[in-house]
């Protein structure tokens, strides 16, 4: 039984069909996943052909999801991230490494604000956010996580100090004011020089 998959596509892939989502095709062959790591252009490839109305059953068992180099470039990619997070009913651990290069902030921000009322990450307990700079679309993504995770216990932010738009204390002060479904979230912020 295959329990863990790490997928990394570099470059742009165009294998898609207007009749079947790549997401459906991929998860058809991985029915018993517990842990999934997506890197680089993987999500972009998986959402080609659209996302299925009913999530693949393989997502039912995933407890750990890692988005390494999560792009905040456009709404289509972010909608794929949101789809996966809210389609994994047993998701407990989420790791995100933001890639904020080449951003179209306004469309992403508006999309994320519209998602802030979803309750999809019902069992999510721990979130780790790497390369967090406190940009507006990153903050909106954190609001989405808070709103959709009623049992969230801990969120850990990490970044290099020189990359931050604001100080870590300023960002945590702002984040602590966000509405959240879980009243008892521990905030940890670490900056390396």
DRENTI-336041 format. One line per 10 residues: number of its first residue (from 1); their letters; for each residue x, z, y of N, C-alpha, C. Coordinates in steps of 0.1 Angstrom, whole numbers. Example, Ala and Ser with C-alpha at 12.3 -4.5 7.8 and 13.67 -1.06 7.14 Angstrom:
2
1) as) 132 78 -57 123 78 -45 132 78 -33; 128 71 -22 137 71 -11 129 79 0;
This chain:
193
1) xxxxxxxxxx) 8 0 -12 0 0 0 9 0 12; 7 -10 21 15 -11 33 9 -2 44; 17 8 49 12 18 58 17 16 72; 28 10 74 34 9 87 39 -5 89; 36 -11 101 40 -24 104 45 -24 118; 57 -31 120 63 -33 133 63 -48 135; 57 -53 146 56 -67 148 62 -70 162; 71 -80 162 78 -84 174 78 -99 174; 71 -105 184 72 -120 187 80 -121 200; 90 -129 200 96 -133 212 93 -147 215;
11) xxxxxxxxxx) 90 -150 227 86 -164 230 71 -165 229; 67 -177 232 52 -180 232 48 -187 220; 38 -182 213 33 -189 201 19 -194 204; 16 -206 198 3 -212 201 -5 -215 189; -3 -208 178 -11 -209 166 -24 -202 167; -34 -209 172 -47 -203 173 -58 -213 170; -69 -208 167 -81 -216 163 -92 -211 172; -100 -220 177 -112 -216 185 -123 -210 176; -121 -210 163 -131 -205 154 -128 -191 148; -115 -187 150 -111 -175 144 -100 -168 152;
21) xxxxxxxxxx) -102 -156 155 -92 -148 163 -80 -146 155; -68 -146 161 -56 -143 154 -56 -128 150; -63 -120 158 -64 -106 155 -71 -104 141; -82 -111 139 -89 -111 126 -80 -115 115; -73 -127 117 -64 -132 107 -53 -122 103; -46 -116 113 -35 -107 111 -40 -95 103; -51 -88 108 -55 -76 101 -61 -78 88; -65 -90 85 -71 -93 71 -60 -90 61; -47 -93 64 -37 -91 54 -30 -77 55; -35 -69 63 -29 -55 64 -41 -45 65;
31) xxxxxxxxxx) -48 -44 54 -60 -35 54 -58 -20 54; -46 -15 51 -44 -1 49 -34 5 59; -33 0 70 -23 5 80 -26 19 85; -16 27 86 -17 40 93 -10 40 106; 0 31 107 8 31 119 11 16 123; 10 13 136 12 -1 141 20 -1 153; 31 -8 154 40 -10 165 39 -24 170; 36 -27 182 35 -40 188 45 -41 199; 53 -52 199 64 -54 209 63 -68 214; 68 -69 227 69 -82 234 56 -90 234;
41) xxxxxxxxxx) 56 -102 229 45 -111 231 35 -110 219; 36 -100 211 28 -98 199 13 -97 203; 10 -89 212 -5 -87 215 -10 -100 222; -2 -106 230 -6 -119 236 -10 -129 225; -2 -130 214 -4 -138 203 -17 -134 196; -18 -121 193 -30 -116 185 -43 -119 192; -44 -118 205 -56 -120 212 -60 -135 215; -51 -144 211 -54 -158 212 -66 -161 203; -75 -169 208 -88 -171 200 -98 -160 203; -95 -151 212 -104 -140 215 -104 -128 206;
51) xxxxxxxxxx) -110 -118 210 -111 -106 201 -125 -106 194; -125 -102 182 -138 -102 175 -148 -92 180; -160 -95 179 -170 -86 184 -170 -73 176; -169 -74 163 -167 -62 154 -152 -61 151; -146 -49 154 -132 -48 151 -129 -49 136; -117 -54 132 -113 -55 118 -113 -42 112; -117 -41 99 -118 -28 93 -104 -21 91; -93 -29 91 -80 -24 90 -77 -14 102; -84 -15 113 -81 -6 124 -87 8 121; -96 9 111 -102 22 108 -92 33 104;
61) xxxxxxxxxx) -81 29 99 -72 39 93 -60 42 102; -58 35 113 -46 36 121 -46 49 129; -36 57 127 -34 70 133 -24 70 144; -15 61 144 -4 60 154 -3 45 158; -3 43 171 -3 30 177 8 30 188; 17 21 188 28 20 198 28 6 204; 27 6 217 28 -6 225 42 -6 232; 51 -13 226 65 -13 232 66 -25 241; 69 -23 253 68 -33 264 54 -38 266; 45 -29 269 31 -32 273 31 -39 286;
71) xxxxxxxxxx) 26 -51 287 26 -59 299 13 -56 307; 15 -53 320 4 -51 329 2 -64 337; 6 -75 332 5 -88 340 -9 -93 343; -17 -92 333 -30 -98 335 -41 -91 327; -53 -94 331 -65 -87 325 -67 -90 311; -64 -102 307 -65 -106 293 -57 -97 283; -44 -95 287 -35 -87 279 -40 -72 279; -44 -67 291 -48 -53 292 -61 -51 284; -70 -61 284 -82 -60 276 -79 -59 261; -69 -66 257 -64 -65 243 -59 -51 239;
81) xxxxxxxxxx) -52 -45 249 -47 -31 247 -59 -22 246; -68 -23 255 -80 -14 255 -88 -16 242; -89 -29 238 -97 -32 226 -91 -25 214; -77 -25 213 -71 -19 201 -72 -4 202; -70 2 214 -71 17 215 -85 22 212; -95 15 216 -109 19 214 -115 15 201; -107 7 193 -112 2 180 -105 9 168; -97 19 171 -90 27 161 -97 41 161; -107 43 153 -114 56 153 -106 68 149; -95 66 142 -87 78 137 -74 79 145;
91) xxxxxxxxxx) -73 71 156 -61 72 164 -58 86 170; -46 91 167 -42 104 171 -30 104 181; -21 94 178 -9 93 186 -8 79 192; -5 79 205 -4 66 213 9 67 220; 18 56 219 30 55 227 29 42 234; 32 43 247 32 31 256 45 30 263; 51 18 263 63 16 272 58 5 282; 56 9 294 51 -1 304 62 -11 308; 57 -23 310 65 -34 315 58 -39 327; 62 -35 339 54 -39 351 59 -51 359;
101) xxxxxxxxxx) 67 -59 352 72 -71 358 62 -82 359; 62 -90 370 53 -101 371 38 -97 372; 35 -87 380 22 -81 380 12 -88 388; -1 -88 384 -12 -92 391 -21 -80 392; -17 -71 401 -23 -57 401 -38 -56 403; -43 -64 413 -57 -61 417 -67 -64 406; -65 -75 398 -74 -78 387 -73 -68 376; -61 -63 373 -59 -53 363 -65 -40 367; -63 -36 379 -69 -24 385 -84 -24 384; -90 -35 388 -105 -36 387 -110 -35 373;
111) xxxxxxxxxx) -103 -42 364 -107 -41 350 -106 -27 344; -95 -20 347 -93 -7 342 -103 3 347; -107 1 360 -117 10 366 -130 8 359; -133 -4 355 -146 -6 348 -146 0 334; -134 2 328 -133 8 315 -133 23 315; -133 29 326 -131 44 326 -143 52 321; -153 46 316 -164 53 310 -165 51 295; -155 44 289 -155 42 275 -151 55 268; -157 58 257 -152 69 248 -148 64 235; -136 58 235 -132 51 223 -121 58 215;
121) xxxxxxxxxx) -113 66 222 -102 73 216 -106 87 212; -116 89 204 -122 102 201 -113 112 195; -103 108 188 -94 117 181 -80 117 187; -78 110 197 -64 109 203 -60 122 209; -48 127 204 -43 140 207 -31 140 216; -22 130 213 -9 129 220 -6 115 225; -1 115 238 2 102 244 16 103 249; 25 94 247 38 93 253 38 80 261; 42 81 274 43 70 283 57 69 287; 64 58 284 78 55 288 78 45 299;
131) xxxxxxxxxx) 88 46 307 90 36 318 79 37 328; 74 49 331 63 52 339 68 53 354; 63 44 363 68 44 376 57 49 386; 45 51 382 35 56 390 28 45 399; 29 32 394 23 21 401 8 22 399; 0 16 408 -14 17 408 -20 14 394; -16 3 388 -22 -1 375 -18 8 364; -6 14 365 -3 24 355 -12 36 356; -14 41 369 -23 52 371 -37 49 366; -42 37 368 -55 34 363 -56 34 348;
141) xxxxxxxxxx) -45 30 342 -44 30 327 -45 45 322; -38 54 329 -38 68 326 -52 73 328; -59 69 338 -73 74 340 -82 69 329; -80 57 324 -87 52 312 -85 61 300; -72 64 298 -69 72 286 -75 86 287; -74 92 299 -81 105 301 -96 105 299; -102 95 304 -117 93 303 -121 91 288; -113 85 280 -117 81 267 -112 90 256; -105 101 259 -99 109 249 -103 124 250; -115 128 244 -120 141 246 -112 152 239;
151) xxxxxxxxxx) -103 149 230 -95 160 224 -80 159 227; -77 151 238 -63 150 242 -56 163 245; -45 166 239 -38 178 240 -26 177 249; -19 166 248 -6 164 256 -3 150 260; 2 148 272 6 135 276 20 137 282; 30 129 277 44 130 281 48 118 288; 53 119 300 58 108 308 73 108 309; 79 96 307 94 95 308 97 83 316; 108 85 324 113 74 332 127 77 337; 134 67 342 146 69 349 142 73 364;
161) xxxxxxxxxx) 149 82 369 145 87 383 146 76 393; 156 67 392 158 56 402 147 46 401; 139 45 391 129 35 389 115 40 395; 114 53 397 101 58 402 98 54 416; 85 51 419 80 47 432 79 60 440; 76 71 433 74 84 439 82 94 430; 83 107 435 89 117 427 80 120 415; 86 126 404 78 130 393 68 140 396; 71 149 405 62 160 409 50 154 416; 52 144 425 41 138 432 32 131 423;
171) xxxxxxxxxx) 38 124 413 29 117 403 21 127 395; 27 137 390 20 147 381 9 154 390; 12 157 402 2 163 411 -10 154 412; -8 141 414 -19 132 415 -26 130 401; -19 130 390 -25 128 377 -33 140 373; -29 152 377 -36 164 374 -50 164 380; -52 156 391 -65 156 397 -75 146 391; -70 137 382 -78 127 375 -89 134 367; -101 128 367 -112 132 358 -107 130 343; -110 139 335 -106 138 321 -116 144 311;
181) xxxxxxxxxx) -118 138 300 -127 142 290 -123 155 283; -110 157 282 -104 169 276 -99 179 287; -104 191 287 -101 200 298 -87 206 296; -81 206 284 -69 213 281 -57 204 278; -53 196 288 -42 186 285 -29 192 292; -19 192 284 -5 196 289 1 184 294; 7 185 306 14 174 312 29 177 312; 37 167 307 51 168 306 57 156 313; 66 158 322 72 147 329 87 149 329; 94 139 324 109 139 323 115 127 330;
191) xxx) 125 129 338 132 119 345 147 120 341; 153 109 338 167 108 335 174 101 347; 186 106 350 193 100 361 198 87 358;
